[in-house]
């Protein structure tokens, strides 16, 4: 049995985002210890100064507009603390994590996953009871 628990984004934790609606071969950048890639239609997100991209399908399924250019994650996530350091494969690339960080999934089955530091996770999410 998984140790994943259900959480929701805190309502005061909206992000600023813009969709990459450009004719481009994509965007490549380094973050989280690996090369990341975004495709046309993906979203460029500023999450309190932490800037990254989100896959178009994931963004459409998990975020809702709360103002012009402001979005709130509106679906729950499932998360568990990492017992050991490792790497998680994401839709954009990969992310290294340390023991104690959170492994977060946009899907209950553990799919569409990413990693986040414990301090950041606790600032952004609360239990979804």
MMTF fields as JSON, N, C-alpha, C and O atoms, coordinates in Angstrom:
{
  "mmtfVersion": "1.0.0",
  "mmtfProducer": "UNKNOWN",
  "numBonds": 515,
  "numAtoms": 516,
  "numGroups": 129,
  "numChains": 1,
  "numModels": 1,
  "chainsPerModel": [1],
  "groupsPerChain": [129],
  "chainIdList": ["A"],
  "bondAtomList": [4, 2, 8, 6, 12, 10, 16, 14, 20, 18, 24, 22, 28, 26, 32, 30, 36, 34, 40, 38, 44, 42, 48, 46, 52, 50, 56, 54, 60, 58, 64, 62, 68, 66, 72, 70, 76, 74, 80, 78, 84, 82, 88, 86, 92, 90, 96, 94, 100, 98, 104, 102, 108, 106, 112, 110, 116, 114, 120, 118, 124, 122, 128, 126, 132, 130, 136, 134, 140, 138, 144, 142, 148, 146, 152, 150, 156, 154, 160, 158, 164, 162, 168, 166, 172, 170, 176, 174, 180, 178, 184, 182, 188, 186, 192, 190, 196, 194, 200, 198, 204, 202, 208, 206, 212, 210, 216, 214, 220, 218, 224, 222, 228, 226, 232, 230, 236, 234, 240, 238, 244, 242, 248, 246, 252, 250, 256, 254, 260, 258, 264, 262, 268, 266, 272, 270, 276, 274, 280, 278, 284, 282, 288, 286, 292, 290, 296, 294, 300, 298, 304, 302, 308, 306, 312, 310, 316, 314, 320, 318, 324, 322, 328, 326, 332, 330, 336, 334, 340, 338, 344, 342, 348, 346, 352, 350, 356, 354, 360, 358, 364, 362, 368, 366, 372, 370, 376, 374, 380, 378, 384, 382, 388, 386, 392, 390, 396, 394, 400, 398, 404, 402, 408, 406, 412, 410, 416, 414, 420, 418, 424, 422, 428, 426, 432, 430, 436, 434, 440, 438, 444, 442, 448, 446, 452, 450, 456, 454, 460, 458, 464, 462, 468, 466, 472, 470, 476, 474, 480, 478, 484, 482, 488, 486, 492, 490, 496, 494, 500, 498, 504, 502, 508, 506, 512, 510],
  "bondOrderList": [1, 1, 1, 1, 1, 1, 1, 1, 1, 1, 1, 1, 1, 1, 1, 1, 1, 1, 1, 1, 1, 1, 1, 1, 1, 1, 1, 1, 1, 1, 1, 1, 1, 1, 1, 1, 1, 1, 1, 1, 1, 1, 1, 1, 1, 1, 1, 1, 1, 1, 1, 1, 1, 1, 1, 1, 1, 1, 1, 1, 1, 1, 1, 1, 1, 1, 1, 1, 1, 1, 1, 1, 1, 1, 1, 1, 1, 1, 1, 1, 1, 1, 1, 1, 1, 1, 1, 1, 1, 1, 1, 1, 1, 1, 1, 1, 1, 1, 1, 1, 1, 1, 1, 1, 1, 1, 1, 1, 1, 1, 1, 1, 1, 1, 1, 1, 1, 1, 1, 1, 1, 1, 1, 1, 1, 1, 1, 1],
  "groupList": [{"groupName": "UNK", "atomNameList": ["N", "CA", "C", "O"], "elementList": ["N", "C", "C", "O"], "formalChargeList": [0, 0, 0, 0], "bondAtomList": [1, 0, 2, 1, 3, 2], "bondOrderList": [1, 1, 2], "singleLetterCode": "X", "chemCompType": "L-PEPTIDE LINKING"}],
  "groupTypeList": [0, 0, 0, 0, 0, 0, 0, 0, 0, 0, 0, 0, 0, 0, 0, 0, 0, 0, 0, 0, 0, 0, 0, 0, 0, 0, 0, 0, 0, 0, 0, 0, 0, 0, 0, 0, 0, 0, 0, 0, 0, 0, 0, 0, 0, 0, 0, 0, 0, 0, 0, 0, 0, 0, 0, 0, 0, 0, 0, 0, 0, 0, 0, 0, 0, 0, 0, 0, 0, 0, 0, 0, 0, 0, 0, 0, 0, 0, 0, 0, 0, 0, 0, 0, 0, 0, 0, 0, 0, 0, 0, 0, 0, 0, 0, 0, 0, 0, 0, 0, 0, 0, 0, 0, 0, 0, 0, 0, 0, 0, 0, 0, 0, 0, 0, 0, 0, 0, 0, 0, 0, 0, 0, 0, 0, 0, 0, 0, 0],
  "groupIdList": [1, 2, 3, 4, 5, 6, 7, 8, 9, 10, 11, 12, 13, 14, 15, 16, 17, 18, 19, 20, 21, 22, 23, 24, 25, 26, 27, 28, 29, 30, 31, 32, 33, 34, 35, 36, 37, 38, 39, 40, 41, 42, 43, 44, 45, 46, 47, 48, 49, 50, 51, 52, 53, 54, 55, 56, 57, 58, 59, 60, 61, 62, 63, 64, 65, 66, 67, 68, 69, 70, 71, 72, 73, 74, 75, 76, 77, 78, 79, 80, 81, 82, 83, 84, 85, 86, 87, 88, 89, 90, 91, 92, 93, 94, 95, 96, 97, 98, 99, 100, 101, 102, 103, 104, 105, 106, 107, 108, 109, 110, 111, 112, 113, 114, 115, 116, 117, 118, 119, 120, 121, 122, 123, 124, 125, 126, 127, 128, 129],
  "secStructList": [7, 7, 7, 7, 3, 3, 3, 3, 3, 7, 6, 6, 7, 7, 3, 3, 3, 3, 3, 7, 7, 1, 1, 7, 1, 7, 3, 3, 3, 3, 3, 6, 6, 3, 3, 3, 3, 3, 7, 6, 6, 7, 3, 3, 3, 3, 3, 6, 6, 3, 3, 3, 3, 3, 7, 2, 2, 2, 2, 2, 2, 2, 3, 3, 3, 3, 3, 6, 6, 3, 3, 3, 3, 7, 1, 7, 3, 3, 3, 3, 3, 7, 1, 1, 7, 3, 3, 3, 3, 7, 1, 1, 1, 3, 3, 3, 3, 7, 6, 6, 7, 3, 3, 3, 3, 1, 1, 6, 6, 1, 7, 1, 3, 3, 3, 3, 7, 2, 2, 2, 2, 2, 2, 2, 3, 3, 3, 7, 7],
  "xCoordList": [0.845, 0.0, 0.887, 1.903, 0.512, 1.254, 1.023, -0.029, 2.023, 1.884, 1.352, 1.383, 0.857, 0.363, -0.9, -1.776, -0.958, -2.13, -2.623, -1.867, -3.883, -4.509, -4.341, -4.584, -3.916, -3.733, -4.391, -4.682, -4.622, -5.133, -4.254, -3.633, -4.221, -3.462, -4.143, -5.37, -3.364, -3.937, -4.577, -3.988, -5.76, -6.488, -5.785, -6.132, -4.815, -4.095, -2.789, -1.933, -2.635, -1.391, -1.577, -1.243, -2.103, -2.258, -0.891, 0.047, -0.797, 0.414, 0.1, -1.059, 1.143, 1.016, 1.452, 2.452, 0.71, 1.046, 0.647, -0.315, 1.411, 1.108, 1.358, 2.349, 0.445, 0.59, 1.575, 1.565, 2.419, 3.406, 2.737, 2.974, 1.907, 1.206, 2.053, 1.682, 3.178, 4.135, 4.538, 4.527, 4.893, 5.487, 6.932, 7.774, 7.206, 8.531, 8.796, 7.867, 10.052, 10.425, 10.387, 10.625, 10.09, 10.017, 11.006, 11.711, 11.042, 11.903, 12.664, 12.069, 13.972, 14.804, 15.504, 15.994, 15.545, 16.198, 16.659, 16.202, 17.562, 18.058, 17.421, 17.421, 16.881, 16.28, 16.174, 16.051, 16.223, 16.067, 17.114, 16.866, 18.295, 19.39, 19.372, 20.199, 18.438, 18.32, 17.806, 17.279, 17.969, 17.391, 15.889, 15.421, 15.144, 13.688, 13.288, 14.041, 12.11, 11.644, 10.168, 9.367, 9.824, 8.428, 8.099, 8.958, 6.835, 6.349, 5.437, 4.941, 5.217, 4.217, 2.893, 2.473, 2.24, 0.991, 1.165, 0.204, 2.385, 2.637, 2.567, 2.437, 2.651, 2.496, 3.793, 4.474, 4.135, 5.245, 4.642, 3.811, 5.061, 4.443, 5.444, 6.603, 4.988, 5.755, 5.025, 3.97, 5.603, 5.011, 5.765, 6.624, 5.438, 6.098, 7.582, 8.367, 7.977, 9.381, 10.064, 11.166, 9.446, 9.965, 9.33, 8.131, 10.137, 9.62, 9.941, 11.067, 8.93, 9.071, 7.937, 7.07, 7.94, 6.871, 6.001, 6.437, 4.749, 3.795, 3.195, 2.795, 3.137, 2.534, 1.115, 0.368, 0.753, -0.547, -1.726, -2.658, -1.697, -2.812, -2.925, -4.027, -1.798, -1.815, -2.361, -3.186, -1.905, -2.365, -3.876, -4.583, -4.369, -5.805, -6.64, -7.741, -6.133, -6.864, -6.8, -7.71, -5.738, -5.526, -5.618, -5.681, -5.627, -5.675, -6.947, -7.533, -7.362, -8.487, -8.084, -7.351, -8.58, -8.282, -8.987, -10.155, -8.25, -8.839, -8.658, -9.006, -8.124, -7.9, -7.092, -6.684, -6.866, -6.1, -4.661, -3.907, -4.292, -2.953, -2.702, -1.584, -3.728, -3.594, -4.394, -5.542, -3.778, -4.399, -4.172, -3.15, -5.159, -5.06, -5.215, -6.088, -4.37, -4.51, -5.819, -5.998, -6.734, -8.09, -8.385, -9.474, -7.449, -7.644, -6.71, -5.671, -7.071, -6.193, -4.922, -4.854, -3.919, -2.707, -2.563, -3.156, -1.774, -1.467, 0.03, 0.812, 0.434, 1.839, 2.294, 1.506, 3.595, 4.229, 5.659, 6.282, 6.171, 7.556, 8.495, 8.238, 9.585, 10.606, 11.451, 11.95, 11.615, 12.436, 13.926, 14.768, 14.236, 15.625, 15.697, 14.674, 16.883, 17.083, 16.839, 16.949, 16.507, 16.276, 15.976, 16.303, 15.353, 14.986, 13.604, 13.304, 12.771, 11.456, 11.424, 11.885, 10.879, 10.7, 9.403, 8.359, 9.476, 8.303, 7.968, 8.72, 6.863, 6.519, 7.491, 7.642, 8.158, 9.074, 10.529, 11.354, 10.862, 12.24, 12.38, 11.742, 13.217, 13.414, 13.753, 14.223, 13.509, 13.807, 14.502, 14.011, 15.647, 16.312, 15.635, 15.17, 15.58, 15.015, 15.851, 16.594, 15.711, 16.432, 15.464, 14.249, 16.002, 15.176, 14.458, 15.065, 13.158, 12.367, 11.593, 10.631, 11.993, 11.209, 9.894, 9.716, 8.992, 7.701, 7.669, 8.102, 7.157, 6.871, 5.383, 4.554, 5.053, 3.685, 3.19, 3.929, 1.942, 1.333, 0.042, -0.738, -0.179, -1.448, -2.53, -3.696, -2.155, -3.106, -3.024, -1.942, -4.151, -4.197, -3.316, -2.787, -3.158, -2.35, -0.846, -0.05, -0.45, 0.966, 1.505, 2.676, 0.684, 1.112, 1.203, 0.686, 1.867, 2.05, 2.675, 2.104, 3.868, 4.507, 5.6, 6.105, 5.949, 7.061, 7.516, 6.851, 8.639, 9.156, 9.24, 9.387, 9.144, 9.164, 9.773, 9.579, 10.495, 11.092, 9.995, 8.875, 10.333, 9.358, 8.846, 7.642, 9.739, 9.313, 8.358, 7.35, 8.669, 7.809, 6.459, 5.416, 6.479, 5.235, 4.313, 3.121, 4.866, 4.047, 3.494, 2.436, 4.193, 3.69, 2.559, 1.67, 2.592, 1.64, 0.411, -0.654, 0.538, -0.531, -0.993, -0.265, -2.241, -2.831, -3.594, -3.999, -3.8, -4.539, -5.932, -6.586, -6.374, -7.702, -8.58, -8.677, -9.205, -9.986, -11.417, -12.179],
  "yCoordList": [-1.187, 0.0, 1.247, 1.29, 2.224, 3.477, 4.337, 4.265, 5.15, 6.093, 7.433, 8.405, 7.501, 8.774, 9.209, 8.404, 10.523, 11.141, 12.239, 12.752, 12.589, 13.598, 14.99, 15.192, 15.946, 17.336, 18.251, 17.837, 19.504, 20.525, 21.768, 22.011, 22.532, 23.778, 24.763, 24.868, 25.481, 26.513, 27.584, 27.962, 28.08, 29.007, 30.342, 31.053, 30.701, 31.963, 31.761, 32.646, 30.622, 30.288, 30.176, 29.15, 31.216, 31.256, 31.452, 31.941, 31.069, 31.273, 32.244, 32.431, 32.857, 33.636, 32.713, 32.006, 32.714, 31.794, 32.37, 33.128, 31.991, 32.353, 31.124, 30.415, 30.888, 29.735, 30.062, 31.167, 29.1, 29.275, 29.037, 28.023, 29.984, 29.921, 30.606, 31.652, 30.009, 30.554, 29.471, 28.286, 29.878, 28.934, 28.74, 29.616, 27.587, 27.319, 25.825, 25.018, 25.468, 24.06, 23.63, 22.464, 24.562, 24.259, 25.094, 25.941, 24.841, 25.575, 24.551, 23.622, 24.719, 23.838, 24.686, 25.778, 24.165, 24.892, 23.892, 22.749, 24.328, 23.468, 23.88, 25.053, 22.884, 23.12, 21.769, 20.732, 21.789, 20.584, 19.513, 18.315, 19.978, 19.053, 18.391, 17.519, 18.787, 18.135, 19.113, 20.177, 18.734, 19.521, 19.286, 18.151, 20.373, 20.335, 20.79, 21.502, 20.381, 20.762, 21.121, 20.464, 22.173, 22.575, 22.567, 22.824, 22.266, 22.209, 23.409, 24.033, 23.732, 24.757, 24.366, 23.211, 25.324, 25.066, 24.819, 24.946, 24.465, 24.303, 25.669, 26.691, 25.688, 26.915, 27.27, 26.394, 28.551, 29.093, 29.64, 30.547, 29.091, 29.375, 30.068, 29.663, 31.12, 31.764, 31.463, 32.029, 30.565, 30.089, 30.74, 30.112, 32.008, 32.728, 32.914, 32.856, 33.138, 33.329, 32.076, 32.16, 30.92, 29.669, 29.512, 29.256, 29.665, 29.673, 28.347, 27.856, 27.778, 26.493, 26.352, 27.221, 25.261, 25.016, 23.858, 23.001, 23.854, 22.792, 22.324, 23.136, 21.032, 20.41, 20.957, 21.17, 21.181, 21.786, 20.975, 21.543, 19.657, 18.818, 18.837, 18.923, 18.758, 18.795, 20.129, 20.162, 21.224, 22.543, 22.679, 23.139, 22.282, 22.391, 21.564, 21.971, 20.42, 19.521, 19.93, 19.611, 20.631, 20.843, 22.29, 22.524, 23.265, 24.675, 25.344, 24.928, 26.397, 27.237, 28.695, 29.056, 29.525, 30.957, 31.59, 31.31, 32.458, 33.205, 34.703, 35.499, 35.085, 36.479, 36.499, 35.452, 37.674, 37.783, 37.329, 37.985, 36.205, 35.654, 34.953, 34.504, 34.848, 34.189, 32.892, 32.858, 31.831, 30.504, 29.822, 30.02, 29.009, 28.243, 26.77, 26.389, 25.959, 24.513, 24.106, 24.29, 23.555, 23.311, 21.838, 21.499, 20.966, 19.545, 19.094, 19.714, 18.025, 17.551, 16.924, 16.566, 16.802, 16.056, 14.953, 15.018, 13.951, 12.871, 12.929, 12.999, 12.901, 13.109, 12.233, 11.832, 11.949, 11.231, 11.722, 12.138, 11.673, 12.07, 11.006, 9.81, 11.452, 10.531, 10.033, 10.834, 8.729, 8.141, 8.25, 8.335, 8.246, 8.331, 9.298, 9.637, 9.735, 10.605, 9.818, 8.592, 10.533, 9.863, 10.846, 12.03, 10.338, 11.127, 10.686, 9.492, 11.649, 11.356, 11.878, 12.985, 11.072, 11.489, 12.266, 11.822, 13.447, 14.293, 14.395, 13.897, 15.027, 15.245, 16.197, 16.173, 17.046, 18.039, 17.576, 18.136, 16.57, 16.096, 15.198, 14.148, 15.606, 14.849, 15.817, 16.929, 15.382, 16.194, 15.32, 14.244, 15.785, 15.126, 15.575, 16.711, 14.683, 15.046, 14.424, 13.466, 14.989, 14.52, 13.789, 13.952, 12.994, 12.369, 13.485, 14.493, 13.291, 14.299, 15.215, 15.848, 15.304, 16.06, 15.327, 14.191, 15.979, 15.37, 14.923, 15.654, 13.724, 13.213, 13.428, 12.87, 14.241, 14.691, 14.183, 14.199, 13.734, 13.239, 13.988, 14.251, 14.331, 14.936, 13.889, 14.229, 12.611, 11.51, 10.586, 10.363, 10.059, 9.203, 7.965, 7.456, 7.482, 6.285, 6.56, 5.648, 7.805, 8.16, 8.725, 9.097, 8.797, 9.337, 10.851, 11.522, 11.375, 12.821, 13.404, 14.279, 12.893, 13.191, 14.247, 14.539, 14.81, 15.747, 15.723, 15.131, 16.359, 16.432, 17.885, 18.783, 18.108, 19.458, 19.396, 18.419, 20.431, 20.428, 20.449, 20.891, 19.968, 19.913, 21.303, 21.49, 22.275, 23.629, 24.214, 24.823, 24.033, 24.578, 23.859, 24.498, 22.544, 21.773, 22.244, 22.461, 22.399, 22.797, 24.214, 24.517, 25.088, 26.441, 26.445, 27.295, 25.503, 25.505, 24.627, 24.925, 23.556, 22.55, 22.325, 22.562, 21.854, 21.467, 20.167, 19.867, 19.391, 18.13, 18.38, 19.364, 17.494, 17.574, 16.526, 15.387, 16.925, 15.962, 15.882, 15.119],
  "zCoordList": [0.0, 0.0, 0.0, 0.693, -0.753, -0.857, 0.383, 1.018, 0.713, 1.812, 1.348, 2.103, 0.099, -0.432, 0.304, 0.621, 0.565, 1.168, 0.23, -0.596, 0.366, -0.499, 0.123, 1.313, -0.722, -0.309, -1.334, -2.456, -0.934, -1.865, -1.738, -0.703, -2.8, -2.805, -1.875, -1.87, -1.093, -0.219, -1.105, -2.118, -0.754, -1.629, -1.859, -2.802, -1.034, -1.226, -2.009, -2.02, -2.652, -3.347, -4.864, -5.456, -5.483, -6.941, -7.594, -6.965, -8.839, -9.633, -10.764, -11.134, -11.305, -12.538, -13.673, -13.547, -14.778, -15.864, -17.211, -17.325, -18.228, -19.608, -20.473, -20.3, -21.404, -22.292, -23.409, -23.951, -23.746, -24.813, -26.17, -26.827, -26.568, -27.847, -28.907, -29.44, -29.2, -30.163, -31.147, -30.814, -32.358, -33.293, -32.862, -33.056, -32.277, -31.738, -31.766, -31.803, -31.749, -31.624, -30.165, -29.85, -29.286, -27.865, -27.079, -27.627, -25.812, -24.893, -24.068, -23.52, -23.98, -23.163, -22.114, -22.404, -20.877, -19.785, -18.73, -18.706, -17.864, -16.784, -15.459, -15.084, -14.766, -13.454, -12.75, -13.401, -11.433, -10.628, -10.962, -10.825, -11.406, -11.668, -13.029, -13.297, -13.908, -15.217, -16.269, -15.944, -17.527, -18.609, -18.636, -18.54, -18.768, -18.864, -20.264, -20.928, -20.708, -22.039, -22.004, -21.338, -22.732, -22.887, -24.376, -25.22, -24.681, -26.049, -26.323, -25.384, -27.581, -27.866, -27.2, -27.28, -26.545, -25.846, -24.359, -23.6, -23.918, -22.483, -21.805, -22.478, -20.498, -19.714, -19.008, -18.475, -19.001, -18.239, -16.945, -16.98, -15.811, -14.519, -13.603, -13.518, -12.918, -11.854, -10.555, -10.269, -9.782, -8.543, -7.381, -6.762, -7.09, -6.016, -6.245, -5.298, -7.485, -7.828, -8.339, -8.881, -8.183, -8.731, -10.113, -10.225, -11.16, -12.534, -13.208, -13.141, -13.858, -14.545, -15.551, -15.639, -16.307, -17.267, -16.796, -16.027, -17.283, -16.988, -18.306, -19.14, -18.483, -19.659, -19.892, -18.937, -21.144, -21.492, -20.962, -20.392, -21.143, -20.694, -19.179, -18.637, -18.497, -17.033, -16.537, -15.625, -17.132, -16.698, -16.902, -16.006, -18.072, -18.368, -17.398, -17.025, -16.992, -16.11, -14.643, -13.878, -14.237, -12.801, -12.324, -11.117, -13.229, -12.825, -13.332, -14.331, -12.613, -13.07, -12.905, -11.985, -13.82, -13.769, -12.575, -12.305, -11.857, -10.739, -10.95, -10.078, -12.081, -12.443, -13.73, -14.232, -14.255, -15.501, -15.256, -14.537, -15.86, -15.705, -14.387, -14.132, -13.535, -12.231, -12.23, -12.673, -11.729, -11.746, -10.407, -9.75, -10.016, -8.785, -9.125, -9.905, -8.541, -8.735, -8.083, -6.879, -8.866, -8.384, -8.146, -7.681, -8.451, -8.214, -7.094, -6.867, -6.397, -5.329, -5.895, -7.071, -5.028, -5.344, -4.297, -3.22, -4.63, -3.704, -3.465, -4.413, -2.199, -1.883, -0.73, 0.127, -0.736, 0.354, 0.496, -0.48, 1.711, 1.967, 1.441, 1.574, 0.843, 0.339, 1.503, 2.294, 1.614, 2.67, 2.332, 3.226, 1.046, 0.585, -0.589, -1.182, -0.917, -2.074, -3.357, -3.377, -4.421, -5.695, -6.798, -6.711, -7.83, -9.007, -9.465, -9.501, -9.813, -10.362, -11.801, -12.082, -12.696, -14.085, -14.189, -13.71, -14.828, -15.001, -16.485, -17.322, -16.816, -18.222, -18.898, -20.119, -18.098, -18.651, -18.639, -19.361, -17.837, -17.721, -16.509, -16.434, -15.553, -14.32, -13.199, -13.442, -11.969, -10.798, -9.763, -9.421, -9.264, -8.145, -6.859, -6.762, -5.866, -4.574, -3.457, -3.672, -2.266, -1.084, -0.155, -0.262, 0.746, 1.777, 2.537, 2.898, 2.774, 3.469, 2.549, 2.983, 1.264, 0.285, 0.045, 0.483, -0.645, -0.959, -2.414, -3.304, -2.652, -3.99, -4.204, -3.486, -5.2, -5.415, -6.76, -7.745, -6.805, -8.038, -8.307, -7.391, -9.566, -9.968, -10.153, -10.35, -10.09, -10.25, -9.036, -8.493, -8.62, -7.442, -7.588, -6.599, -8.82, -9.053, -9.028, -9.251, -8.759, -8.699, -9.999, -10.068, -11.02, -12.311, -12.31, -11.416, -13.327, -13.493, -12.225, -11.576, -11.891, -10.609, -10.72, -11.804, -9.564, -9.432, -7.978, -7.128, -7.691, -6.321, -5.891, -6.72, -4.579, -4.032, -2.619, -1.896, -2.244, -0.904, 0.153, -0.102, 1.327, 2.418, 2.778, 2.954, 2.889, 3.263, 2.233, 2.592, 0.959, -0.105, -0.118, -0.254, 0.021, 0.022, 1.151, 0.934, 2.341, 3.478, 3.335, 3.886, 2.604, 2.357, 1.325, 1.382, 0.389, -0.721, -0.515, -1.056, 0.252, 0.331, 1.761, 2.725, 1.862, 3.142, 2.942, 1.819, 3.993, 3.851, 3.268, 3.61, 2.396, 1.774, 2.444, 1.986, 3.514, 4.327, 3.934, 4.528]
}
